[in-house]
């Protein structure tokens, strides 16, 4: 008895297709991986290796796409597998106190030893462009990462030169204040000094911190700047000091609120601020735009924009503004330069409300300011 079986063409074709795909699969679309080597592996504390794929998150070291934890005494090398093609950067840190996070000081600088791919060591915010590498399907690059503290034993000292500039809103004045200054900087665990401003951390609770602040303030005008100002006397430079509460919000947004008063009793008042900003990176540039509301006490507003009754004259009547709020928009720019040099720029425009532009000595509603410095870290 002879058995016969009908040939199924569709089934046969399907088996052929699956066979071809099975053979080709290992050669197409292979996922990439990254191999890391810790040099040396710390004897204590967990080491955490983090992988980033975005300059937006790398700039403040948040929201990594992959995390690997290595206990004390664990392997010095490892791999992060199954990665799609793309651009990445590695960061590793030693969790010294075992709290499961990278501890930072009150301004957001890491306090625990860390290191980056490509042996990148930042002179300011970490640069994704300098630490990044490109992965294609099937790639398996290897990176040595050494861990070291940011501050060292004595903090980071920098020297350089800078300049402060500010335009005049006063009637008949074309003056622009230009003040060269030494750009001396210091960054430590609790202290930050950069040119005309300094902060000292008081309380740091991770996402929220409180700092004491001091800042050099330019005098608003010299009476020789305009005929409308003659007889009013020069407005003196001074130092403002106070407190600032700073908070780090999701998506890298930072909020600061504070008040500073005249420490030298020259302007008879002070000012407060509420500021919101966020850092971005574009190649080697770190950009930090911000918006702020600035409050001036009645004494400070009167000192800068008022006309005392005993100094009034024809065409310049007495005027005394009260406490006011001004609006400010600005942008900070940071660039790493060769040889541990840094370029720092901060430009702003402040809009004056009608309570100030109604003054007989004011005829412009905008004040432009800039601070620029070239600074070298040691």
PAVEXVEX-659438 format. One record per residue (C-alpha): residue in one letter; x, y, z. Coordinates in steps of 0.001 Angstrom, whole numbers, padded with zeros to 6 digits, always signed. Last residue first. Layout:
N
AXYZ ...
//
This chain:
378
X+044338+075533+039843 X+041390+076838+037809 X+041835+079590+035230 X+039275+082389+034757 X+038131+084556+031871 X+035302+086787+033002 X+032190+088564+031776 X+029386+090266+033674 X+026700+092046+031689 X+023864+094481+032315 X+021109+096077+030270 X+018585+098424+031882 X+015233+098866+030169 X+012388+101327+030762 X+014105+104463+029521 X+013372+108119+030320 X+014213+108454+034033 X+015105+111671+035935 X+011519+112957+036185 X+010413+109636+037741 X+007453+108135+035892 X+009819+105399+034619 X+010140+104152+038211 X+006488+103667+039197 X+005855+102754+035538 X+007769+099498+035956 X+011457+099054+034987 X+012384+096117+032754 X+015740+094494+033508 X+017880+092986+030745 X+020559+090436+031525 X+023887+089023+030345 X+026125+086577+032197 X+029356+085399+030630 X+031940+082894+031906 X+034920+081686+029900 X+037021+078989+031548 X+040712+078110+031439 X+041950+074684+032595 X+044557+074590+029763 X+042142+074690+026838 X+038815+076527+027236 X+035607+075264+028836 X+032665+077515+027995 X+029920+078800+030301 X+027064+081081+029302 X+024509+082692+031598 X+021317+084147+030155 X+018973+086771+031496 X+015455+088039+031892 X+014488+090516+034594 X+011221+092051+035765 X+011112+094828+038369 X+008960+094992+041487 X+008427+098197+043464 X+008552+099697+046969 X+007545+103340+046894 X+008615+106070+044520 X+009452+109588+045728 X+009468+112436+043256 X+010247+116120+043665 X+010033+118031+040410 X+012841+118127+037857 X+011948+120496+035025 X+012298+123492+037344 X+014024+122381+040525 X+013800+119682+043186 X+016830+118987+045367 X+015180+119872+048715 X+012150+117743+047828 X+014343+114697+047219 X+014225+113270+043657 X+013773+109489+043496 X+015156+106862+041137 X+018173+105184+042746 X+017847+106241+046397 X+014033+106248+046260 X+013933+102683+044927 X+016409+101599+047625 X+014398+103163+050447 X+011053+101934+049137 X+012405+098378+049073 X+013233+096961+045663 X+011799+093614+044564 X+013231+091572+041719 X+011151+089124+039679 X+013324+086747+037719 X+013548+084733+034514 X+016475+082486+033643 X+018497+081078+030758 X+021444+078794+031570 X+023571+077860+028557 X+026441+075368+028721 X+028457+075520+025506 X+030710+072711+024264 X+028024+071113+022036 X+024805+072890+022980 X+024043+072237+026624 X+021054+073398+028642 X+020709+074680+032197 X+017413+075756+033776 X+016190+078888+035505 X+013584+080361+037854 X+014316+083395+040043 X+012408+085118+042870 X+014330+088099+044179 X+014567+090501+047088 X+016063+093946+047472 X+017681+096271+049935 X+017337+099496+051839 X+018990+102742+052869 X+021374+102936+049898 X+024642+103543+051759 X+024174+101505+054937 X+027315+099422+054290 X+025599+096017+054445 X+022739+097073+052194 X+020171+094303+052474 X+019724+091083+050476 X+016578+088952+050185 X+016005+085502+048751 X+014214+083122+046432 X+015840+080629+044072 X+014273+078053+041774 X+016106+075511+039635 X+014580+073406+036860 X+016506+070231+036014 X+013506+068275+034753 X+012134+067951+038311 X+012821+070770+040807 X+016043+071795+042550 X+015360+074366+045288 X+017360+077344+046565 X+016589+079561+049569 X+018740+082695+049589 X+019887+084777+052572 X+021335+088266+052929 X+024124+090615+051945 X+024428+093637+049688 X+027706+095482+049200 X+027865+099085+048001 X+028667+101338+045068 X+027623+104925+045663 X+025047+107092+043893 X+026652+110427+043112 X+024984+113606+044268 X+021553+114977+043291 X+022893+118389+042226 X+023303+117418+038629 X+021180+114441+037604 X+019056+116128+034921 X+022230+117655+033436 X+023446+114121+032787 X+026299+111727+033630 X+027984+114294+035930 X+025652+113226+038744 X+027190+109777+038777 X+024746+106910+038474 X+023230+103678+039824 X+026118+102664+042084 X+027222+099127+041302 X+026347+096365+043736 X+028875+093809+045028 X+027152+090687+046314 X+026941+088687+049541 X+024913+085541+050103 X+024127+083205+053010 X+022792+079893+051753 X+019779+077645+052330 X+019330+074389+050442 X+016534+072267+049016 X+016770+069216+046728 X+019393+067497+048873 X+018763+068911+052337 X+021609+071410+052531 X+021660+074023+055305 X+024123+076907+055702 X+025939+077065+052364 X+028094+080146+051891 X+027629+082185+048725 X+029763+084830+047017 X+029273+087451+044295 X+031402+090072+042489 X+033895+087654+040906 X+032853+084084+041622 X+033043+082830+045181 X+031404+079571+046315 X+031708+078211+049845 X+030235+075116+051482 X+032028+072181+049832 X+034470+074449+048085 X+034609+076570+044964 X+036809+079652+044854 X+036982+082310+042175 X+039006+085450+041559 X+037952+087377+038482 X+039838+090616+039204 X+037573+093536+038285 X+037180+095952+035379 X+034181+098311+035833 X+032369+099699+032794 X+029270+101783+033514 X+027664+102963+030299 X+026772+106648+030126 X+024420+108005+027489 X+022535+110115+030007 X+019913+112716+029049 X+017221+111132+031170 X+018454+108155+033176 X+018064+104503+032152 X+021843+103907+032174 X+023601+100812+030846 X+025586+098354+032944 X+028970+096672+032542 X+031008+094449+034857 X+034429+093222+033738 X+036603+090214+034411 X+040158+089009+034829 X+041590+085692+035989 X+042233+083534+039014 X+040763+080209+040144 X+040909+078196+043348 X+039175+074837+043684 X+038719+073349+047155 X+041347+072669+049793 X+041505+068882+050086 X+040297+067947+046621 X+037132+069705+045553 X+035928+067421+042766 X+036840+064136+044433 X+038481+061372+042356 X+037343+058246+040533 X+039137+056838+037489 X+037133+055474+034589 X+038727+053296+031894 X+036429+052890+028890 X+035824+049943+026537 X+033910+050032+023246 X+031522+047198+022287 X+029865+048033+018946 X+027378+045553+017426 X+024932+048177+016208 X+026504+051625+016363 X+027519+053506+019495 X+028838+057087+019504 X+030831+058436+022427 X+030180+061295+024839 X+032394+062654+027622 X+033500+065848+025856 X+030138+066629+024204 X+028246+065770+027413 X+030185+068439+029268 X+030021+068278+033075 X+029196+071695+034561 X+032406+073532+035533 X+036059+072752+034769 X+034996+069219+033857 X+037262+066146+033908 X+036720+063946+030869 X+038750+060741+030989 X+036905+059699+027798 X+034137+058396+030081 X+033626+060166+033383 X+034767+060069+037009 X+033454+060472+040538 X+034478+060914+044168 X+031645+062252+046379 X+030734+065916+046928 X+029104+066522+043529 X+028440+070218+042704 X+024750+071195+042987 X+024945+074656+044541 X+024301+073451+048111 X+026716+070527+047829 X+025977+067297+046043 X+025613+063685+047201 X+025268+061113+044439 X+022524+058779+045593 X+021951+055429+047310 X+022623+056533+050881 X+025722+054349+051244 X+027919+057028+052829 X+030735+056799+050281 X+028606+056163+047211 X+031615+056208+044885 X+030771+057658+041492 X+030709+056577+037854 X+029669+058596+034804 X+029354+057307+031259 X+028268+059182+028119 X+026068+058057+025223 X+025236+058761+021578 X+023030+056320+019718 X+022599+052755+018505 X+020439+050639+020795 X+021983+049196+023949 X+021537+045542+024914 X+024538+045408+027273 X+026179+047436+030041 X+029485+045769+030829 X+031757+045094+033744 X+035164+045789+035196 X+036691+046161+038641 X+034641+043283+040016 X+033268+043648+043563 X+035288+044399+046710 X+032832+047066+047794 X+029542+046560+045993 X+029096+047438+042296 X+025828+049140+041284 X+024865+049461+037590 X+022494+052158+036313 X+021088+052649+032800 X+019108+055506+031205 X+020414+058132+033638 X+017853+060599+035077 X+020077+063279+036614 X+023698+064355+036310 X+023203+068154+036104 X+024555+068658+032576 X+023989+064943+031812 X+020205+065327+031780 X+019990+067855+028926 X+023096+066443+027226 X+021149+063223+026670 X+022044+059534+026442 X+023373+058914+029946 X+024850+055747+031473 X+025449+055484+035210 X+028005+053415+037125 X+027544+053309+040901 X+030415+052275+043165 X+029384+051038+046618 X+031528+052083+049550 X+034938+050898+050612 X+038060+049552+048884 X+037656+051892+045922 X+038111+050234+042481 X+041198+051710+040847 X+040823+052238+037953 X+037266+051165+037206 X+036971+049439+033825 X+033851+049844+031724 X+032575+047846+028733 X+029705+049331+026720 X+027283+047265+024650 X+025653+047373+021230 X+022581+045481+020041 X+022896+043409+016854 X+020512+044736+014212 X+021560+042238+011510 X+024139+039456+011595 X+022580+037256+014296 X+019211+037606+012532 X+020388+036501+009083 X+020290+032728+009698 X+016970+032834+011476 X+015531+035184+008892 X+016495+032783+006096 X+014994+029844+007954 X+011795+031764+008648 X+011438+032622+004956 X+012057+028998+003880 X+009486+027713+006347 X+006896+030139+004994 X+007562+029056+001406 X+007038+025405+002397 X+003729+026193+004094 X+002467+028069+001064 X+003465+025281-001323 X+001720+022457+000562 X+002623+019192-001311 X-000091+016505-000939 X+000995+013345+000843 X+000998+009831-000684 X+000956+006421+000988 X+001525+003302-001079 X+000000+000000+000000 
//
